[in-house]
Each structure stands twice: as structure tokens, then as C-alpha cells.
Amino acid sequence: MSATTQTPSALGFRMPAEWEPQEAVWLSWPHRLATWPKHFKPIPAKFAEIAARVSEREKVRINVEPGVEKKVAALVARAGAAMENVELFAHPTNDAWCRDHGPIFVKNDKTGEVAVTDWEYNAWGGKYPHHDADNRIPARVAKALGMRRFQAGIILEGGSIDVNGAGLLLTTEACLLNKNRNPELSRNEIEDRLRRFLGATTVHWLGAGIVGDDTDGHVDDLTRFFSETGIVTSVEGNRKDANYAALRENHERLKGLRTPEGKKFKIVLLPMPGPVGPSNHRLPASYANFLILNGAVLMPTFGQPRRDREAAEILSSCFKGRTVVPIDCAELVWGLGTLHCISQQQPASSP
């Protein structure tokens, strides 16, 4: 369907919370070896495993390079996927980070219509060349699904925001105010675009991101909503750790936030894993990069049994009624992201 100049909010659309009913999760199949230097070999099988876990609960829709559909389908089937829930789309990509280059879906609660918001993508401030194919993914997805598409006209990655579905949006100054994204826009102008395209009524700003994050501080490695008034946030207990100061400051900011009713948020602390990667190349490992599904939460683990177990218990307490499913991401994180970074949820439409 053709693009429209009307904004989603004016037409009654909003971005649903991730825990609301989903029709599908989108992935972009990995093929760029340089994204996982010397660690690419196990990555396709890991994507297949993740696709299989999604397919047990909802559809998994995968952007794949044209011509490799059969190979991808075979790998996903071998991982035990419910193949009736697996759909492949011949959509060329430059890389695998569907959270950031994929569409951000919005929904009209009165009509049940789900639509695509299409933001510009410049590979996290021009850090990597060749991102034109990635930037076309939202338009391709909208065409494939026959959905209305709203062009936002500014740069925004899905991993840089998190919403509670009721008008509140979390983001970071380090990312959205970085001059490598939208240098011509002020904080107020960026907030205005988030209101008009995602239905945000209030934007809550955090500060800096974690060490090793090449996105300039995406919020989905830091702090996530788990309910309309509940927030789970990463913390570091070791004062000597490089992440200690930034995470402490973000926690302090969260304690000062209030709901629209003037109440404090319920804040749950989520310890960081121990450092992952060599000392001179720390990787952005974080348990906050979980993915919420229908009835489940996929949680990244990093080969640290005690910390992995503690994180699973904390997330289980946040998401009562959902099964926390650990996914070993010790290799995946070499690409500088894990489960949330590679995925984008598509909300369920209503009749």
C-alpha cells in the first residue's frame, strides 16, 4: 500500500507494549561474516534455534536473501520449528539487526488495524557502510503484508526505545540526541515525532548506555518496561566496573520518574552478567536484551550459571504467567547484540 502523509497518532494508532498479543516476530537472516568476526560459523544455527522457539508460540517471519530460502527453511526445520508458523520473505538485507532496520508496528485499537511506521536507518550514525537494503525493509514488509505505511522522516532504531503501551516511552540521550542521527532536531522536536508516530504521550530520558554497545546506548540493553507501571533496569554492583557509573545514574533517574497519575514506578533491579569478551574488547552482554513472546520470554544467557539463573528468576517474577526460556547467546553477542536486537514483534490485529 502507498505511504500516507497523515500521522498514526492523529488516526488513532499507538505502539503496543511488547507483552500485548503478537501475531509474529520478524528476523533478518544473518549472512554478513564481518558482523561476527571469527564467530560466524555457529550463528545461522543460533538464529534457527531462536526462530524455532518463536514458532512454538506464534509466527516467525524471516527476511532472507533471495535464493537461499530452501537452505534457511531446512536449517530452521532441523532446529525443531513448527514449520506451519515459519514464513520466509525474499527481502535483501545488509545485516541481521531487524530491531533497528525493521518496521516499528503500530495498532489502531478501535479498528484493529496494524500498520507500519517507517523510520530512516543509517547504521547507528554511519558506523557501517552499505545499509541501503536494510533501510528498505519496512517498505518491503508493508508491501508484503498489505499494510498501511507511515513514513516518519527521521532516523530512529527500534532498540533505542521501549514503550509501556499506554503512552510512556523510554529512551536515552546518548543515542537519540547524538548528532550522528538527527543533528537538525532538538529534544522537543524528537519527542514530538515520537508522539505523532508512536502515540507516546510522555518521553522519559535516560543517560548513557553500556560499554561495548556500538549503537551509542540503546535502551534495550539497559531498561525495559515489564508492565504499564513496572520497569526492570540493569545495575552493576562492582564499583570498579566500567558500567557502574552509567547504570547507577540511570537508576537514579528512574527513581525520580512518575506515572501519569503521579505515582512511583515499580523498579526491579536486574544484575549485569560478568564481563564477556577479552579485556580489550568488552562485549555488550546484558540480560535486559530479552524478547517477550506470547506466553514466554526469551532471555539471553552468557555461560555464567549463577548469574544466568539469578536473571531468569528475576524476569520470572516480572512476567508472571510467562515461561522464561534461556537462550545461550555467548557467541551471538560477538555481533554486539542478542535476542531483542535481532527481532521485531508484530502485534496481533483485531477483527
RODO-2510 file (C-alpha; in nm, 4 decimals, decimal comma):
residues 351
     n   res          X          Y          Z
     1     m     0,0000     0,0000     0,0000
     2     s     0,1198     0,3532    -0,0641
     3     a     0,2661     0,5789     0,2004
     4     t     0,0497     0,8442     0,3615
     5     t     0,1254     1,1893     0,4974
     6     q    -0,1183     1,1568     0,7884
     7     t     0,0420     1,0655     1,1195
     8     p    -0,0530     0,7474     1,3045
     9     s    -0,1465     0,9201     1,6309
    10     a    -0,3909     1,1508     1,4541
    11     l    -0,5597     0,8418     1,3121
    12     g    -0,5791     0,6584     1,6439
    13     f    -0,2694     0,4371     1,6211
    14     r    -0,0236     0,3641     1,9027
    15     m     0,2746     0,1362     1,9526
    16     p     0,1589    -0,1567     2,1686
    17     a     0,3696    -0,2871     2,4554
    18     e     0,5735    -0,5948     2,3713
    19     w     0,3710    -0,8113     2,6115
    20     e     0,0457    -0,7436     2,4249
    21     p    -0,0791    -1,0202     2,1899
    22     q     0,1538    -1,0792     1,8959
    23     e     0,0909    -1,2230     1,5525
    24     a     0,4554    -1,2714     1,4678
    25     v     0,8187    -1,1929     1,5350
    26     w     1,0374    -1,0765     1,2461
    27     l     1,4018    -1,1724     1,1974
    28     s     1,6557    -1,0886     0,9267
    29     w     1,8682    -1,3908     0,8417
    30     p     2,2433    -1,3451     0,9088
    31     h     2,4857    -1,3505     0,6171
    32     r     2,7480    -1,0819     0,6857
    33     l     3,0549    -1,2636     0,8143
    34     a     3,2203    -0,9430     0,9340
    35     t     2,9424    -0,8859     1,1885
    36     w     3,0674    -1,1879     1,3854
    37     p     3,4435    -1,1858     1,3152
    38     k     3,5797    -1,5393     1,3617
    39     h     3,2488    -1,6314     1,5286
    40     f     3,0053    -1,6544     1,2352
    41     k     3,0022    -2,0327     1,1928
    42     p     2,7502    -2,1090     1,4732
    43     i     2,5331    -1,8015     1,4074
    44     p     2,2916    -1,9393     1,1432
    45     a     2,2152    -2,2386     1,3661
    46     k     2,1589    -1,9999     1,6589
    47     f     1,9132    -1,7945     1,4520
    48     a     1,7407    -2,1200     1,3577
    49     e     1,7139    -2,2153     1,7252
    50     i     1,5630    -1,8763     1,8089
    51     a     1,3211    -1,8989     1,5159
    52     a     1,2162    -2,2429     1,6365
    53     r     1,1449    -2,1193     1,9894
    54     v     0,9345    -1,8348     1,8489
    55     s     0,7440    -2,0700     1,6179
    56     e     0,6227    -2,2713     1,9158
    57     r     0,4126    -1,9733     2,0227
    58     e     0,3436    -1,7597     1,7152
    59     k     0,4532    -1,6983     1,3592
    60     v     0,8153    -1,6207     1,2829
    61     r     0,8673    -1,4183     0,9679
    62     i     1,2191    -1,4032     0,8287
    63     n     1,3761    -1,1679     0,5752
    64     v     1,6184    -1,3786     0,3718
    65     e     1,8489    -1,3155     0,0790
    66     p     1,6756    -1,4232    -0,2444
    67     g     1,7792    -1,7720    -0,3463
    68     v     1,8570    -1,9137    -0,0017
    69     e     1,5007    -1,9803     0,1118
    70     k     1,5298    -2,3607     0,0932
    71     k     1,8584    -2,3634     0,2828
    72     v     1,7170    -2,1426     0,5587
    73     a     1,3956    -2,3445     0,5809
    74     a     1,5944    -2,6673     0,6182
    75     l     1,8068    -2,5217     0,8969
    76     v     1,5029    -2,3890     1,0838
    77     a     1,3238    -2,7225     1,0449
    78     r     1,6301    -2,9048     1,1777
    79     a     1,6122    -2,6838     1,4879
    80     g     1,2666    -2,8245     1,5611
    81     a     1,0499    -2,5371     1,4420
    82     a     0,6758    -2,5647     1,3908
    83     m     0,7107    -2,5079     1,0183
    84     e     0,3466    -2,4086     0,9723
    85     n     0,4414    -2,0958     1,1675
    86     v     0,7545    -2,0158     0,9646
    87     e     0,7281    -1,7691     0,6760
    88     l     1,0237    -1,6615     0,4620
    89     f     1,0357    -1,3393     0,2621
    90     a     1,2876    -1,2742    -0,0174
    91     h     1,3896    -0,9344     0,1164
    92     p     1,7592    -0,8477     0,0684
    93     t     1,9356    -0,7091     0,3758
    94     n     2,2792    -0,5782     0,4607
    95     d     2,2845    -0,7212     0,8118
    96     a     2,0767    -0,9050     1,0706
    97     w     1,9597    -0,6366     1,3161
    98     c     1,5872    -0,6413     1,2476
    99     r     1,5049    -0,4498     1,5680
   100     d     1,6770    -0,1476     1,4203
   101     h     1,6155    -0,1668     1,0470
   102     g     1,2779    -0,3381     1,0551
   103     p     0,9367    -0,1730     1,0765
   104     i     0,8023    -0,0475     1,4064
   105     f     0,4420    -0,1615     1,4101
   106     v     0,1514     0,0430     1,5438
   107     k    -0,2087    -0,0551     1,6050
   108     n    -0,5464     0,1155     1,5975
   109     d    -0,7438    -0,0251     1,8906
   110     k    -1,0808     0,0857     1,7507
   111     t    -1,0436    -0,0731     1,4098
   112     g    -0,7896    -0,3437     1,4934
   113     e    -0,5706    -0,2336     1,2030
   114     v    -0,1945    -0,2865     1,2338
   115     a     0,0295    -0,0571     1,0300
   116     v     0,3995     0,0005     0,9674
   117     t     0,5946     0,3061     1,0747
   118     d     0,8967     0,3508     0,8511
   119     w     1,1916     0,5381     1,0043
   120     e     1,5187     0,6170     0,8344
   121     y     1,8121     0,3909     0,9193
   122     n     2,1778     0,4957     0,8874
   123     a     2,3585     0,2044     1,0592
   124     w     2,3850     0,3696     1,4013
   125     g     2,5157     0,7035     1,2912
   126     g     2,7028     0,5865     0,9824
   127     k     2,9263     0,3399     1,1668
   128     y     2,8949     0,0776     0,8940
   129     p     2,8722     0,1126     0,5146
   130     h     2,6112    -0,0408     0,2912
   131     h     2,2807    -0,0080     0,4742
   132     d     2,0513     0,0836     0,1841
   133     a     1,8904    -0,2613     0,1675
   134     d     1,8256    -0,2542     0,5417
   135     n     1,6637     0,0881     0,5087
   136     r     1,4160    -0,0529     0,2555
   137     i     1,2957    -0,3361     0,4803
   138     p     0,9965    -0,1510     0,6365
   139     a     0,8591    -0,0648     0,2919
   140     r     0,9089    -0,4219     0,1727
   141     v     0,7361    -0,5638     0,4806
   142     a     0,4431    -0,3225     0,4444
   143     k     0,4025    -0,4248     0,0792
   144     a     0,4287    -0,7956     0,1561
   145     l     0,1643    -0,7743     0,4288
   146     g    -0,0591    -0,5207     0,2511
   147     m    -0,0273    -0,2785     0,5416
   148     r    -0,0528     0,0961     0,5549
   149     r     0,2896     0,2598     0,5849
   150     f     0,3666     0,5838     0,7662
   151     q     0,6995     0,7495     0,6816
   152     a     0,8405     0,9277     0,9865
   153     g     1,1189     1,1087     0,8036
   154     i     1,3825     1,0937     1,0779
   155     i     1,6395     0,8389     1,1887
   156     l     1,5280     0,6021     1,4660
   157     e     1,6184     0,2446     1,5594
   158     g     1,3748     0,0143     1,7350
   159     g     1,6312    -0,0770     2,0010
   160     s     1,6575     0,2852     2,1090
   161     i     1,3040     0,2948     2,2509
   162     d     1,0815     0,0922     2,4812
   163     v     0,7116     0,1558     2,5471
   164     n     0,4504     0,0536     2,8018
   165     g     0,1650     0,0627     2,5503
   166     a    -0,0134     0,3333     2,7484
   167     g     0,1721     0,6387     2,6234
   168     l     0,5040     0,6157     2,8092
   169     l     0,8302     0,5772     2,6184
   170     l     1,1844     0,5181     2,7467
   171     t     1,4926     0,6218     2,5536
   172     t     1,8444     0,7562     2,6073
   173     e     2,0077     1,0913     2,5495
   174     a     2,3284     0,9195     2,4379
   175     c     2,1512     0,7734     2,1366
   176     l     1,8610     0,9938     2,0298
   177     l     2,0390     1,3225     2,0952
   178     n     2,3600     1,2069     1,9263
   179     k     2,4487     1,4377     1,6382
   180     n     2,5122     1,1365     1,4146
   181     r     2,1359     1,0706     1,3995
   182     n     1,9239     1,3851     1,3583
   183     p     2,1521     1,6843     1,4179
   184     e     1,8920     1,9293     1,2923
   185     l     1,6340     1,8286     1,5537
   186     s     1,6049     1,9431     1,9152
   187     r     1,4994     1,7197     2,2032
   188     n     1,1488     1,8673     2,1849
   189     e     1,1267     1,8074     1,8110
   190     i     1,2320     1,4440     1,8535
   191     e     0,9737     1,3984     2,1291
   192     d     0,7110     1,5484     1,9013
   193     r     0,7902     1,2947     1,6283
   194     l     0,7647     1,0093     1,8813
   195     r     0,4261     1,1397     1,9906
   196     r     0,2906     1,1772     1,6394
   197     f     0,4122     0,8435     1,5056
   198     l     0,4134     0,6067     1,8054
   199     g     0,1408     0,7519     2,0245
   200     a     0,3793     0,8469     2,3038
   201     t     0,2385     1,0987     2,5487
   202     t     0,5431     1,1154     2,7764
   203     v     0,9079     1,0509     2,6896
   204     h     1,1370     0,9517     2,9783
   205     w     1,5067     1,0099     2,9085
   206     l     1,7907     0,8021     3,0498
   207     g     2,1598     0,8835     3,0068
   208     a     2,4378     0,6633     2,8707
   209     g     2,4495     0,3037     2,7533
   210     i     2,6737     0,0109     2,8405
   211     v     3,0348    -0,0466     2,7417
   212     g     3,0815    -0,2162     2,4046
   213     d     2,7474    -0,1040     2,2638
   214     d     2,8137     0,0378     1,9163
   215     t     2,4621     0,1826     1,8956
   216     d     2,5535     0,4767     2,1230
   217     g     2,3411     0,3489     2,4086
   218     h     2,0267     0,1611     2,3095
   219     v     1,7742     0,1391     2,5896
   220     d     1,7008    -0,2294     2,5239
   221     d     2,0368    -0,3155     2,6805
   222     l     1,9547    -0,1031     2,9850
   223     t     1,5978    -0,0646     3,0950
   224     r     1,2656    -0,2174     2,9896
   225     f     0,9020    -0,1903     3,0873
   226     f     0,7511    -0,5151     3,2125
   227     s     0,4076    -0,3657     3,2842
   228     e     0,2407    -0,0274     3,2497
   229     t     0,3909     0,0791     3,5832
   230     g     0,6796    -0,1686     3,6155
   231     i     1,0381    -0,1179     3,4971
   232     v     1,3262    -0,3638     3,5095
   233     t     1,6679    -0,1999     3,4893
   234     s     2,0254    -0,3228     3,4633
   235     v     2,2568    -0,2483     3,7556
   236     e     2,6219    -0,3203     3,8271
   237     g     2,7277    -0,3910     4,1864
   238     n     3,1028    -0,3660     4,1297
   239     r     3,2095    -0,0025     4,1735
   240     k     3,5242    -0,0694     3,9719
   241     d     3,3309    -0,1996     3,6732
   242     a     3,3201     0,0245     3,3656
   243     n     2,9384     0,0105     3,3615
   244     y     2,8887     0,1049     3,7254
   245     a     2,8568     0,4833     3,6974
   246     a     2,6257     0,4977     3,3946
   247     l     2,3905     0,2295     3,5280
   248     r     2,3816     0,3938     3,8704
   249     e     2,2905     0,7279     3,7164
   250     n     2,0146     0,5708     3,5070
   251     h     1,8761     0,4000     3,8177
   252     e     1,8687     0,7357     3,9969
   253     r     1,6791     0,8903     3,7068
   254     l     1,4253     0,6090     3,7154
   255     k     1,3620     0,6613     4,0847
   256     g     1,2599     1,0172     4,0048
   257     l     1,0073     0,9203     3,7367
   258     r     0,6343     0,9247     3,7991
   259     t     0,3392     0,7684     3,6240
   260     p     0,0760     0,9985     3,4690
   261     e    -0,1128     0,9555     3,7972
   262     g     0,1875     1,0853     3,9898
   263     k     0,2871     0,7516     4,1417
   264     k     0,6299     0,5913     4,1520
   265     f     0,7115     0,3109     3,9142
   266     k     0,7849    -0,0346     4,0496
   267     i     1,1553    -0,0692     3,9732
   268     v     1,3118    -0,4161     3,9641
   269     l     1,6909    -0,4425     3,9586
   270     l     1,8482    -0,6800     3,7076
   271     p     2,2182    -0,7503     3,7723
   272     m     2,4543    -0,7422     3,4784
   273     p     2,6405    -1,0548     3,3709
   274     g     3,0098    -1,0614     3,4395
   275     p     3,2284    -0,9110     3,1649
   276     v     3,2030    -1,1016     2,8375
   277     g     3,4787    -1,0909     2,5782
   278     p     3,8508    -1,0144     2,6043
   279     s     3,9609    -0,7353     2,8371
   280     n     4,0433    -0,5080     2,5451
   281     h     3,7150    -0,5754     2,3611
   282     r     3,4290    -0,5976     2,6089
   283     l     3,1033    -0,7114     2,4522
   284     p     2,7626    -0,5546     2,5316
   285     a     2,6211    -0,8528     2,7184
   286     s     2,3010    -0,7706     2,9061
   287     y     2,0089    -0,9701     3,0401
   288     a     1,7838    -0,6733     2,9569
   289     n     1,8030    -0,7719     2,5894
   290     f     1,5221    -1,0244     2,6375
   291     l     1,2391    -1,0799     2,3892
   292     i     0,8776    -1,1086     2,5058
   293     l     0,6565    -1,3584     2,3195
   294     n     0,3037    -1,4857     2,3628
   295     g     0,3298    -1,6792     2,6891
   296     a     0,7085    -1,6658     2,7129
   297     v     1,0195    -1,4519     2,7497
   298     l     1,3360    -1,5494     2,5649
   299     m     1,6305    -1,4463     2,7840
   300     p     1,9945    -1,4309     2,6771
   301     t     2,2460    -1,6265     2,8827
   302     f     2,6248    -1,5986     2,8752
   303     g     2,7678    -1,9189     3,0211
   304     q     2,7625    -1,7824     3,3765
   305     p     2,5371    -2,0310     3,5599
   306     r     2,4858    -1,8390     3,8830
   307     r     2,4193    -1,5020     3,7206
   308     d     2,2174    -1,6546     3,4386
   309     r     1,9976    -1,8316     3,6925
   310     e     1,9543    -1,5178     3,9036
   311     a     1,8482    -1,3169     3,5989
   312     a     1,5949    -1,5833     3,4972
   313     e     1,4429    -1,5805     3,8453
   314     i     1,4114    -1,2010     3,8404
   315     l     1,2483    -1,1947     3,4984
   316     s     1,0130    -1,4760     3,6029
   317     s     0,8981    -1,2582     3,8914
   318     c     0,8337    -0,9715     3,6490
   319     f     0,6499    -1,1739     3,3875
   320     k     0,4214    -1,3961     3,5916
   321     g     0,2356    -1,6417     3,3719
   322     r     0,5091    -1,6468     3,1078
   323     t     0,7804    -1,9069     3,0783
   324     v     1,1352    -1,7698     3,0800
   325     v     1,3286    -1,9584     2,8120
   326     p     1,7100    -1,9268     2,8374
   327     i     1,8960    -1,8939     2,5074
   328     d     2,2748    -1,9254     2,5078
   329     c     2,3995    -1,6027     2,3483
   330     a     2,7708    -1,6307     2,4278
   331     e     2,8502    -1,6473     2,0540
   332     l     2,5643    -1,4260     1,9332
   333     v     2,6824    -1,1300     2,1429
   334     w     3,0065    -1,1168     1,9418
   335     g     2,7909    -0,9379     1,6845
   336     l     2,7287    -0,6712     1,9539
   337     g     2,3680    -0,7626     2,0240
   338     t     2,1465    -1,0532     2,1244
   339     l     1,7795    -1,1540     2,1252
   340     h     1,5969    -0,8228     2,1275
   341     c     1,8430    -0,6685     1,8824
   342     i     1,7774    -0,9296     1,6135
   343     s     1,3971    -0,9316     1,6404
   344     q     1,0925    -0,7112     1,5922
   345     q     0,7458    -0,8047     1,7152
   346     q     0,4336    -0,7622     1,5049
   347     p     0,1213    -0,7081     1,7173
   348     a    -0,1901    -0,9101     1,6547
   349     s    -0,4636    -0,7370     1,4603
   350     s    -0,8225    -0,7438     1,5808
   351     p    -1,1264    -0,8394     1,3715
***
